Amino acid sequence: MKRLIIFLAIITLSVTLRAQNYTGGDFLRARTSIENGKYGLAIQICNEALASGSDYRYLLLRAEAFLGSGEVKNALSDFAGANQIVPFSGDYGMATCYSVTGNSDLAVACLERHLQSPFKKSERDILLDPAFNNIETSDPWKRLWKKNWYTQLEKGLSEVEYLVENGRLSEAREVEERLRSVYSDKPGLYYIQGIVRMAEGNEKDAIFFFKRSIDEGFNSIDLWSDYIDCLMTSGNFSSAAVTAIDAISSFPEEPSLLIRRAEALRLMGDRSKAVETIDYFLDIFPDDEEAIKLAGQVSYEIKAYPESLRYFSRNIANHPGNPECFNERARVYYATGSWEFAVSDYSMSLDLDPVNGEIWYLKGLTLLKMGRNREGCRDLKMALKYGFKKASAEISRNCIK
């Protein structure tokens, strides 16, 4: 299995480690087109990419687009073609195709092959996949799940993830310790240890276990994402930026990795490369809220205030119900001395989130800057009422005679 994973890593899209020359844009464009229901566009993107060479992942994406548009026969052909390039890579997709047509025998046969492959999805992901709704009451489906397809380590990983998500860290640690007594040197165990250490706030040990898991051949988008996030939390922004490139080379269709890299570049102070990365991302996802916010933050930090205002105004236009969008633009107005506009944006934010003590505080400070002390003191008291204790000092300084 490990050799096959290494082989898959070798044939993945090549991305230069320290350059901004991403070549996975077609993957991202195809993926987002599918997610937005633009199946024809996704098929066109994949056709153009496949014209210059066979890559099993473009076949998988095109097959997914064919299936979304109801062209099951073409989807099956592409999933089978992906299998010819990389064995087992298309089996899960073929199972979904046969399920859509109601052929439970063939669907289960393909799913059995998938469950014995390095591409195996978690039991939860499979059982929650609506593609199998047509066959979930069939006899072949029921017989399939009478077999034990998952090791205790794989089940343990799902259990630890669930426990950590729900804040049950002591139970997660107990599961880890039980598994460690049986699977002492498995890459999956290292990942579990990393998850638990990260949840406990021990970034140093978490980073060690995440890296060891990757080095030992464990390869999943969740692992890479956790590893990058842990590096960021520990303040190791340079390593996070480089690690994001390694992750992109394995998962070029995953947009969140580009955002993580851009944020790491921003925090390490390399804002020019951060801007390049964000611009590249926004060329593919022009309305992505997180990317626009990050672009506005970078512009703000280099004092490019007109650009920052444009970005934040764009987010307000796209997401007028999000109070944070108004807070971000108000901060720029405050920095440029545009007090009236800042107060207006803070007021809009408070209309949407009236118990945010920090925003009452910032609005109060802005009003004080304008000489509107009575209103400013009123807002500072509201900030204190809603638990923003920092307002107390400003009240003492400006509102008590």
Contacts in CASP RR format, 6 or more apart in sequence:
PFRMAT RR
TARGET T0000
AUTHOR 0000-0000-0000
METHOD contacts of the structure
MODEL  1
MKRLIIFLAIITLSVTLRAQNYTGGDFLRARTSIENGKYGLAIQICNEAL
ASGSDYRYLLLRAEAFLGSGEVKNALSDFAGANQIVPFSGDYGMATCYSV
TGNSDLAVACLERHLQSPFKKSERDILLDPAFNNIETSDPWKRLWKKNWY
TQLEKGLSEVEYLVENGRLSEAREVEERLRSVYSDKPGLYYIQGIVRMAE
GNEKDAIFFFKRSIDEGFNSIDLWSDYIDCLMTSGNFSSAAVTAIDAISS
FPEEPSLLIRRAEALRLMGDRSKAVETIDYFLDIFPDDEEAIKLAGQVSY
EIKAYPESLRYFSRNIANHPGNPECFNERARVYYATGSWEFAVSDYSMSL
DLDPVNGEIWYLKGLTLLKMGRNREGCRDLKMALKYGFKKASAEISRNCI
K
1 118 0 8 1.000
2 216 0 8 1.000
2 217 0 8 1.000
4 87 0 8 1.000
4 118 0 8 1.000
5 118 0 8 1.000
5 217 0 8 1.000
5 219 0 8 1.000
6 217 0 8 1.000
8 86 0 8 1.000
8 118 0 8 1.000
8 219 0 8 1.000
9 219 0 8 1.000
9 249 0 8 1.000
9 250 0 8 1.000
11 86 0 8 1.000
12 249 0 8 1.000
12 250 0 8 1.000
12 252 0 8 1.000
13 23 0 8 1.000
13 24 0 8 1.000
13 27 0 8 1.000
13 55 0 8 1.000
13 57 0 8 1.000
13 249 0 8 1.000
13 252 0 8 1.000
14 23 0 8 1.000
14 249 0 8 1.000
15 21 0 8 1.000
15 22 0 8 1.000
15 23 0 8 1.000
15 24 0 8 1.000
15 245 0 8 1.000
15 248 0 8 1.000
15 249 0 8 1.000
15 252 0 8 1.000
16 245 0 8 1.000
17 242 0 8 1.000
17 245 0 8 1.000
17 246 0 8 1.000
18 242 0 8 1.000
18 245 0 8 1.000
20 273 0 8 1.000
20 276 0 8 1.000
20 277 0 8 1.000
20 280 0 8 1.000
22 248 0 8 1.000
22 252 0 8 1.000
22 258 0 8 1.000
22 280 0 8 1.000
23 252 0 8 1.000
24 248 0 8 1.000
24 252 0 8 1.000
24 253 0 8 1.000
25 252 0 8 1.000
25 284 0 8 1.000
26 45 0 8 1.000
26 46 0 8 1.000
26 48 0 8 1.000
26 49 0 8 1.000
26 58 0 8 1.000
27 57 0 8 1.000
27 58 0 8 1.000
27 61 0 8 1.000
27 252 0 8 1.000
27 253 0 8 1.000
28 252 0 8 1.000
28 253 0 8 1.000
28 255 0 8 1.000
28 258 0 8 1.000
28 284 0 8 1.000
28 285 0 8 1.000
29 42 0 8 1.000
29 45 0 8 1.000
29 284 0 8 1.000
30 42 0 8 1.000
30 45 0 8 1.000
30 46 0 8 1.000
30 49 0 8 1.000
30 58 0 8 1.000
30 61 0 8 1.000
30 62 0 8 1.000
30 65 0 8 1.000
30 253 0 8 1.000
31 42 0 8 1.000
31 61 0 8 1.000
31 253 0 8 1.000
31 255 0 8 1.000
32 255 0 8 1.000
32 284 0 8 1.000
32 285 0 8 1.000
33 39 0 8 1.000
33 40 0 8 1.000
33 41 0 8 1.000
33 42 0 8 1.000
33 45 0 8 1.000
33 65 0 8 1.000
34 42 0 8 1.000
34 61 0 8 1.000
34 64 0 8 1.000
34 65 0 8 1.000
34 68 0 8 1.000
37 68 0 8 1.000
39 65 0 8 1.000
39 66 0 8 1.000
39 68 0 8 1.000
39 69 0 8 1.000
40 65 0 8 1.000
40 69 0 8 1.000
42 61 0 8 1.000
42 62 0 8 1.000
42 64 0 8 1.000
42 65 0 8 1.000
43 62 0 8 1.000
43 65 0 8 1.000
43 66 0 8 1.000
43 69 0 8 1.000
46 58 0 8 1.000
46 59 0 8 1.000
46 61 0 8 1.000
46 62 0 8 1.000
46 65 0 8 1.000
47 62 0 8 1.000
49 55 0 8 1.000
49 58 0 8 1.000
50 58 0 8 1.000
50 59 0 8 1.000
50 62 0 8 1.000
54 85 0 8 1.000
55 85 0 8 1.000
56 81 0 8 1.000
56 82 0 8 1.000
56 85 0 8 1.000
56 86 0 8 1.000
56 89 0 8 1.000
56 90 0 8 1.000
57 82 0 8 1.000
57 252 0 8 1.000
57 253 0 8 1.000
59 78 0 8 1.000
59 79 0 8 1.000
59 81 0 8 1.000
59 82 0 8 1.000
59 85 0 8 1.000
60 78 0 8 1.000
60 79 0 8 1.000
60 82 0 8 1.000
60 89 0 8 1.000
60 90 0 8 1.000
60 93 0 8 1.000
61 253 0 8 1.000
62 78 0 8 1.000
63 74 0 8 1.000
63 75 0 8 1.000
63 76 0 8 1.000
63 77 0 8 1.000
63 78 0 8 1.000
63 79 0 8 1.000
63 82 0 8 1.000
63 90 0 8 1.000
63 93 0 8 1.000
64 75 0 8 1.000
64 93 0 8 1.000
66 72 0 8 1.000
66 74 0 8 1.000
66 75 0 8 1.000
66 78 0 8 1.000
67 75 0 8 1.000
67 93 0 8 1.000
67 96 0 8 1.000
67 97 0 8 1.000
67 100 0 8 1.000
68 75 0 8 1.000
72 97 0 8 1.000
72 100 0 8 1.000
72 101 0 8 1.000
75 93 0 8 1.000
75 97 0 8 1.000
76 94 0 8 1.000
76 97 0 8 1.000
76 98 0 8 1.000
79 90 0 8 1.000
79 91 0 8 1.000
79 93 0 8 1.000
79 94 0 8 1.000
79 97 0 8 1.000
80 90 0 8 1.000
80 94 0 8 1.000
81 90 0 8 1.000
82 89 0 8 1.000
82 90 0 8 1.000
83 89 0 8 1.000
83 90 0 8 1.000
83 91 0 8 1.000
83 94 0 8 1.000
87 117 0 8 1.000
88 113 0 8 1.000
88 114 0 8 1.000
88 116 0 8 1.000
88 117 0 8 1.000
88 118 0 8 1.000
88 119 0 8 1.000
89 119 0 8 1.000
90 114 0 8 1.000
90 119 0 8 1.000
91 110 0 8 1.000
91 111 0 8 1.000
91 113 0 8 1.000
91 114 0 8 1.000
91 117 0 8 1.000
91 119 0 8 1.000
92 110 0 8 1.000
92 111 0 8 1.000
92 114 0 8 1.000
92 119 0 8 1.000
92 121 0 8 1.000
93 110 0 8 1.000
94 106 0 8 1.000
94 110 0 8 1.000
95 107 0 8 1.000
95 108 0 8 1.000
95 110 0 8 1.000
95 111 0 8 1.000
95 114 0 8 1.000
95 132 0 8 1.000
96 107 0 8 1.000
96 129 0 8 1.000
96 131 0 8 1.000
96 132 0 8 1.000
97 107 0 8 1.000
98 104 0 8 1.000
98 106 0 8 1.000
98 107 0 8 1.000
98 110 0 8 1.000
99 107 0 8 1.000
99 131 0 8 1.000
99 132 0 8 1.000
99 133 0 8 1.000
99 134 0 8 1.000
99 135 0 8 1.000
100 131 0 8 1.000
100 134 0 8 1.000
102 134 0 8 1.000
102 135 0 8 1.000
104 134 0 8 1.000
104 135 0 8 1.000
104 138 0 8 1.000
104 139 0 8 1.000
104 140 0 8 1.000
104 141 0 8 1.000
105 140 0 8 1.000
107 132 0 8 1.000
107 135 0 8 1.000
107 140 0 8 1.000
107 141 0 8 1.000
108 135 0 8 1.000
108 138 0 8 1.000
108 140 0 8 1.000
108 141 0 8 1.000
108 143 0 8 1.000
108 144 0 8 1.000
111 126 0 8 1.000
111 144 0 8 1.000
112 144 0 8 1.000
114 120 0 8 1.000
114 121 0 8 1.000
115 149 0 8 1.000
120 149 0 8 1.000
122 150 0 8 1.000
122 154 0 8 1.000
122 158 0 8 1.000
123 149 0 8 1.000
123 150 0 8 1.000
123 155 0 8 1.000
123 158 0 8 1.000
124 158 0 8 1.000
126 132 0 8 1.000
132 141 0 8 1.000
135 141 0 8 1.000
152 179 0 8 1.000
152 182 0 8 1.000
152 183 0 8 1.000
153 179 0 8 1.000
153 182 0 8 1.000
153 183 0 8 1.000
153 186 0 8 1.000
153 188 0 8 1.000
153 189 0 8 1.000
153 192 0 8 1.000
156 175 0 8 1.000
156 179 0 8 1.000
156 192 0 8 1.000
157 188 0 8 1.000
157 191 0 8 1.000
157 192 0 8 1.000
159 172 0 8 1.000
159 175 0 8 1.000
160 172 0 8 1.000
160 175 0 8 1.000
160 176 0 8 1.000
160 192 0 8 1.000
160 195 0 8 1.000
160 196 0 8 1.000
161 195 0 8 1.000
163 169 0 8 1.000
163 171 0 8 1.000
163 172 0 8 1.000
163 175 0 8 1.000
164 172 0 8 1.000
164 195 0 8 1.000
164 196 0 8 1.000
164 199 0 8 1.000
167 199 0 8 1.000
169 196 0 8 1.000
169 199 0 8 1.000
169 200 0 8 1.000
172 195 0 8 1.000
172 196 0 8 1.000
172 199 0 8 1.000
173 196 0 8 1.000
173 200 0 8 1.000
175 192 0 8 1.000
176 189 0 8 1.000
176 192 0 8 1.000
176 193 0 8 1.000
176 196 0 8 1.000
179 189 0 8 1.000
179 192 0 8 1.000
180 189 0 8 1.000
180 193 0 8 1.000
183 189 0 8 1.000
186 216 0 8 1.000
187 212 0 8 1.000
187 213 0 8 1.000
187 214 0 8 1.000
187 216 0 8 1.000
187 217 0 8 1.000
187 218 0 8 1.000
188 213 0 8 1.000
188 218 0 8 1.000
190 209 0 8 1.000
190 210 0 8 1.000
190 212 0 8 1.000
190 213 0 8 1.000
190 216 0 8 1.000
190 218 0 8 1.000
191 209 0 8 1.000
191 210 0 8 1.000
191 213 0 8 1.000
191 218 0 8 1.000
191 220 0 8 1.000
191 223 0 8 1.000
193 205 0 8 1.000
193 209 0 8 1.000
194 205 0 8 1.000
194 206 0 8 1.000
194 209 0 8 1.000
194 210 0 8 1.000
194 213 0 8 1.000
194 226 0 8 1.000
194 230 0 8 1.000
195 206 0 8 1.000
195 226 0 8 1.000
197 203 0 8 1.000
197 205 0 8 1.000
197 206 0 8 1.000
197 209 0 8 1.000
198 206 0 8 1.000
198 210 0 8 1.000
198 226 0 8 1.000
198 229 0 8 1.000
198 230 0 8 1.000
198 233 0 8 1.000
203 230 0 8 1.000
203 233 0 8 1.000
203 234 0 8 1.000
204 234 0 8 1.000
206 226 0 8 1.000
206 230 0 8 1.000
207 227 0 8 1.000
207 230 0 8 1.000
207 231 0 8 1.000
207 234 0 8 1.000
207 236 0 8 1.000
210 223 0 8 1.000
210 226 0 8 1.000
210 227 0 8 1.000
210 230 0 8 1.000
211 227 0 8 1.000
213 223 0 8 1.000
214 223 0 8 1.000
214 224 0 8 1.000
214 227 0 8 1.000
219 250 0 8 1.000
221 247 0 8 1.000
221 251 0 8 1.000
221 254 0 8 1.000
221 257 0 8 1.000
224 243 0 8 1.000
224 246 0 8 1.000
224 247 0 8 1.000
224 250 0 8 1.000
224 251 0 8 1.000
224 257 0 8 1.000
225 247 0 8 1.000
225 256 0 8 1.000
225 257 0 8 1.000
225 260 0 8 1.000
227 243 0 8 1.000
227 247 0 8 1.000
228 240 0 8 1.000
228 243 0 8 1.000
228 244 0 8 1.000
228 247 0 8 1.000
228 257 0 8 1.000
228 260 0 8 1.000
228 264 0 8 1.000
229 260 0 8 1.000
231 237 0 8 1.000
231 239 0 8 1.000
231 240 0 8 1.000
231 243 0 8 1.000
231 264 0 8 1.000
232 240 0 8 1.000
232 260 0 8 1.000
232 263 0 8 1.000
232 264 0 8 1.000
232 267 0 8 1.000
235 267 0 8 1.000
237 264 0 8 1.000
237 265 0 8 1.000
237 267 0 8 1.000
237 268 0 8 1.000
237 269 0 8 1.000
238 264 0 8 1.000
238 268 0 8 1.000
240 260 0 8 1.000
240 261 0 8 1.000
240 264 0 8 1.000
241 261 0 8 1.000
241 264 0 8 1.000
241 265 0 8 1.000
241 268 0 8 1.000
241 270 0 8 1.000
244 257 0 8 1.000
244 258 0 8 1.000
244 260 0 8 1.000
244 261 0 8 1.000
244 264 0 8 1.000
245 261 0 8 1.000
247 254 0 8 1.000
247 257 0 8 1.000
248 254 0 8 1.000
248 257 0 8 1.000
248 258 0 8 1.000
248 261 0 8 1.000
251 257 0 8 1.000
255 281 0 8 1.000
255 284 0 8 1.000
255 285 0 8 1.000
255 288 0 8 1.000
258 277 0 8 1.000
258 280 0 8 1.000
258 281 0 8 1.000
259 281 0 8 1.000
259 290 0 8 1.000
259 291 0 8 1.000
259 294 0 8 1.000
261 277 0 8 1.000
262 274 0 8 1.000
262 277 0 8 1.000
262 278 0 8 1.000
262 281 0 8 1.000
262 291 0 8 1.000
262 294 0 8 1.000
263 274 0 8 1.000
263 294 0 8 1.000
265 271 0 8 1.000
265 273 0 8 1.000
265 274 0 8 1.000
265 277 0 8 1.000
266 274 0 8 1.000
266 294 0 8 1.000
266 297 0 8 1.000
266 298 0 8 1.000
266 301 0 8 1.000
271 298 0 8 1.000
271 301 0 8 1.000
271 302 0 8 1.000
274 294 0 8 1.000
274 298 0 8 1.000
275 295 0 8 1.000
275 298 0 8 1.000
275 299 0 8 1.000
278 291 0 8 1.000
278 294 0 8 1.000
278 295 0 8 1.000
278 298 0 8 1.000
279 295 0 8 1.000
281 288 0 8 1.000
281 291 0 8 1.000
282 288 0 8 1.000
282 291 0 8 1.000
282 292 0 8 1.000
282 295 0 8 1.000
285 291 0 8 1.000
287 318 0 8 1.000
289 315 0 8 1.000
289 318 0 8 1.000
289 319 0 8 1.000
289 322 0 8 1.000
289 325 0 8 1.000
292 311 0 8 1.000
292 312 0 8 1.000
292 314 0 8 1.000
292 315 0 8 1.000
292 318 0 8 1.000
293 311 0 8 1.000
293 312 0 8 1.000
293 315 0 8 1.000
293 325 0 8 1.000
293 328 0 8 1.000
295 307 0 8 1.000
295 311 0 8 1.000
296 307 0 8 1.000
296 308 0 8 1.000
296 311 0 8 1.000
296 312 0 8 1.000
296 328 0 8 1.000
297 308 0 8 1.000
297 328 0 8 1.000
299 305 0 8 1.000
299 307 0 8 1.000
299 308 0 8 1.000
299 311 0 8 1.000
300 308 0 8 1.000
300 331 0 8 1.000
300 332 0 8 1.000
300 335 0 8 1.000
305 332 0 8 1.000
305 335 0 8 1.000
305 336 0 8 1.000
308 332 0 8 1.000
309 329 0 8 1.000
309 332 0 8 1.000
309 333 0 8 1.000
312 325 0 8 1.000
312 328 0 8 1.000
312 329 0 8 1.000
312 332 0 8 1.000
313 329 0 8 1.000
315 322 0 8 1.000
315 325 0 8 1.000
315 328 0 8 1.000
316 325 0 8 1.000
316 326 0 8 1.000
316 329 0 8 1.000
319 325 0 8 1.000
321 352 0 8 1.000
322 352 0 8 1.000
323 348 0 8 1.000
323 349 0 8 1.000
323 350 0 8 1.000
323 352 0 8 1.000
323 353 0 8 1.000
323 356 0 8 1.000
323 359 0 8 1.000
324 349 0 8 1.000
326 345 0 8 1.000
326 346 0 8 1.000
326 348 0 8 1.000
326 349 0 8 1.000
326 352 0 8 1.000
327 345 0 8 1.000
327 346 0 8 1.000
327 349 0 8 1.000
327 359 0 8 1.000
327 362 0 8 1.000
329 345 0 8 1.000
330 341 0 8 1.000
330 342 0 8 1.000
330 343 0 8 1.000
330 345 0 8 1.000
330 346 0 8 1.000
330 349 0 8 1.000
330 362 0 8 1.000
330 366 0 8 1.000
331 342 0 8 1.000
331 362 0 8 1.000
333 339 0 8 1.000
333 341 0 8 1.000
333 342 0 8 1.000
333 345 0 8 1.000
334 342 0 8 1.000
334 362 0 8 1.000
334 366 0 8 1.000
337 369 0 8 1.000
339 366 0 8 1.000
339 367 0 8 1.000
339 369 0 8 1.000
339 370 0 8 1.000
340 370 0 8 1.000
342 363 0 8 1.000
342 366 0 8 1.000
343 363 0 8 1.000
343 366 0 8 1.000
343 367 0 8 1.000
343 370 0 8 1.000
346 359 0 8 1.000
346 362 0 8 1.000
346 363 0 8 1.000
346 366 0 8 1.000
347 363 0 8 1.000
349 356 0 8 1.000
349 359 0 8 1.000
350 356 0 8 1.000
350 359 0 8 1.000
350 360 0 8 1.000
350 363 0 8 1.000
353 359 0 8 1.000
355 386 0 8 1.000
356 386 0 8 1.000
357 382 0 8 1.000
357 383 0 8 1.000
357 385 0 8 1.000
357 386 0 8 1.000
357 387 0 8 1.000
357 388 0 8 1.000
357 391 0 8 1.000
358 383 0 8 1.000
358 388 0 8 1.000
360 379 0 8 1.000
360 380 0 8 1.000
360 382 0 8 1.000
360 383 0 8 1.000
360 386 0 8 1.000
360 388 0 8 1.000
360 391 0 8 1.000
361 379 0 8 1.000
361 380 0 8 1.000
361 383 0 8 1.000
361 388 0 8 1.000
361 390 0 8 1.000
361 391 0 8 1.000
361 394 0 8 1.000
363 376 0 8 1.000
363 379 0 8 1.000
364 375 0 8 1.000
364 376 0 8 1.000
364 377 0 8 1.000
364 379 0 8 1.000
364 380 0 8 1.000
364 383 0 8 1.000
365 376 0 8 1.000
365 380 0 8 1.000
365 394 0 8 1.000
367 373 0 8 1.000
367 375 0 8 1.000
367 376 0 8 1.000
367 379 0 8 1.000
368 376 0 8 1.000
368 377 0 8 1.000
368 394 0 8 1.000
368 398 0 8 1.000
373 398 0 8 1.000
373 399 0 8 1.000
376 398 0 8 1.000
376 399 0 8 1.000
377 395 0 8 1.000
377 398 0 8 1.000
377 399 0 8 1.000
380 391 0 8 1.000
380 394 0 8 1.000
380 395 0 8 1.000
380 398 0 8 1.000
380 399 0 8 1.000
381 391 0 8 1.000
381 395 0 8 1.000
381 399 0 8 1.000
383 390 0 8 1.000
383 391 0 8 1.000
384 391 0 8 1.000
384 392 0 8 1.000
384 395 0 8 1.000
END
